[in-house]
Amino acid sequence: VVSTQSTEAVVSTQSTGTNVSRGEIAKTADLKKAFNTDDMAKVCLIILEKGEFQLSEKERQTAFNSKYTEIAANISTMCINPATQRPYPVSLVEQAMKDAHISVKPNKSAKQQALEVIKVLKETIQIDRVKMKIKISMTMGDAKKCKDQIKALFTSIISEDNDGQFELLGLSEPGHYKQLSELVGKHSRGKGTCEVIGVEETAESAVFNS
């Protein structure tokens, strides 16, 4: 609790302004209406005790709105509408998040929360992760042990070479990359490679890159 004496250490003047930059001082009637008193010492105490809380609430709301938009922007970048093969605008993602009653967790990164929110949004809108373009390379001898397992983790195969060296290029869900990498590493004893070389081309990128 702030005491009357302690206000002297933090308050340079006990005048209350309606517009500080113009030097306009609040009228007695305005003080009574706003604070139920025109006692300047009491007004200062009220501002010191409650003004900081109101300011922090405003700052908290600003931070909340900023992170909410950042999460939506991450989702817009990471996902597409499978019906149109285009990313959702950030504004539409934000609306979908509101409709799904998504709340922001201040201590988690926007990317982490975006991955969690995507799972929730799948229940209400058509939304898919943009698929990774992954290249697999290993000897044919090693590939024989795991080729079928590897191919099963791709949604589509772009090219496949079985001439001496097994090389496969295709599109896979981002969540499958770790499993693919582990399969290649295990069966090639660390000699094969599993690398992300890009992402699938969406309808929007095809338009802008043409």
N, C-alpha and C positions, 0 to 999 in steps of 0.2 A: 504494500500500500504506500502510495506517495504521500508524504506529509507536506504541510504548508511550507515548512522551513526548507525541505529538500527541493522545492520548485525553484528557489533562488539560485541553486547550483546549475540548473539546466535551462532556465528561462531567461532570455536577455531582456524581455519587456513583458509586462502584464497587460498590454493592450492586445485586443483580439481584432484581427482584420477580416474584412469580407473580400478584399483583393489586395494581397500583400505587395504585388509588383507596382500597384498604383498608389499604395500608401493609404488605402481607404479603411477607416476604423469602423467596426461594427457599432450600430446604435444600441442603446439600452434596451429598446423594445425587441430588437432582433436577438439580443443575448437571452432575454427572458423567454422568448419563444423557442429558442434552440436548446437552452440549458436549464430552463426553469429558475434561473437566478441571474442577477446582474452584478453579483460579487465577482470581481475579476480574479481573485485568488482561488475561489471555488471553480470558476470556469477553467482556469489553468490546470487545476487538479483533474477535472473531468477529461480534458483534452489529453493530459499525460497518461491517465489510466486507461482511457478507452480509444483515444485516437490512434495509438500504435497498433492496437488490435484490429481496428477497422482497416488500417493501411496494410497490415500483414494479410488480412483476409482478401483484400483486393489483389495483392501481389500473388497470393496463392491461387486465386482464380485465373489470373493472367498466365501463370505457369501451367496450370491445368489445361487451359485452352491451347496453349502453345504445344504441349506434349500430345494432346488429343489430335491436333492437326498433323504433328510429326508422325504419329502412329499411322494415321490415314494416308499420309504421303508415302510411307514405307510400303504399305499394302498396295497402293496404286502402282508403285514401281515393281513390286514382287509378283503381282498377279494380273490376270486378264479375265475378261468375261468370255467364257468358252464359246458362247453363241456368236460373238462378233470378232473374237480373236484380238480385241483391243483392251488396253488398260481402262479401268474405271477412273473417271475424274475424281480428284481428292474430295470434292464436295459431296459426291454420291456415296463415297466410302464413309465419310463422316456421318451422313444421314443414316446409312445402314447400321453404323455403330450405335447411334442414338436409339434407333428402332430396336436394336438388340440389347439395349440397356448396358452397354459396355462402360465400365468405369476405369479411370486411369490409376495406375499404381505408381506413385511418385518416385519410389526407390528402384524401379526396374527400367531398363533402357527401352527406348521406343521400338527398337528392332525386336527385342525379346517379346514385348507385348504384342507387336504386329503379328508375329508367328502364332501367338496364342489366340489372337482375335480372328485370324483367318479361319481357324477351326470352327469358331462360333458362327462366323458369317456364312460358312458353307451350309448351315441349316436354314438360312433365310434367303440367300441370293446365289445365283450361279457364279462361282468364282473358283479359279484354278491357279495354282502356282505356275509361273513361267518356268518351262522345263530347261534343264541344263543340257548343253551340248558336250558330251563326254567322249573322250577317245581312250580306248583300251589297247595296249600293245604287250604281247608276251609270245613266247615260243609256242609252236603248235603242240609240242609234247606236253607243256604245262596247261595249255588251253583245253586239251581233251578232258582234263579232270573237272573243269568248272565252266566250260563254254555255255552249256545249257542254262546253268544257274545265272550266269552273267547276262545272257540275252533275255532271260525272263524279267530282268529288272529294267529293261528299256521299253519305253512306250512305242518307239519307232526306231528302225535301223536306217541310217543314211547310207552307209557303205560298210562292206565286210570283205576282208582279204584273208584268204587261207593259204596263200602261196609261200610256204616256208615259215613266215612269221604271221601269227594271228593278230590282225588289226581290225578293230571295230569302231565305228563312229556312229553315234546315235543320240537320241533325246531320252532323258530320264528325269524322273521326279527328283527335286533337290534332296528329299529325305532318303533317297537310295544311294547317294554318293558314298557315304561311309561304308555301307555294306559292299558296294562294288570294289572300293579301295581295299577293303579287308580280304575279299575273295582273291583279288589279283595278287596282293602281297603274300597271302598264305600259300597259294598254289604255285607261285613263281619264285618262292623263297626270296622275295624282295627284289627280284630282277625285272619284273614287269612294271608297266606304268599305267596309271589311271589318272587322267588329267582333265580338268574342266577347261574347255577351249572357247567357251562362249555360252550364249543362251539362244533359245529358239527365236526365230524371226517371227514376230507377230504381224498382223495385218498393218498395224500402224507403222512399224519400223520399215516394212516393205514399201509403204507409200513414201515415207520421208527419205529412204535411201535410194529410191529409184530415180 
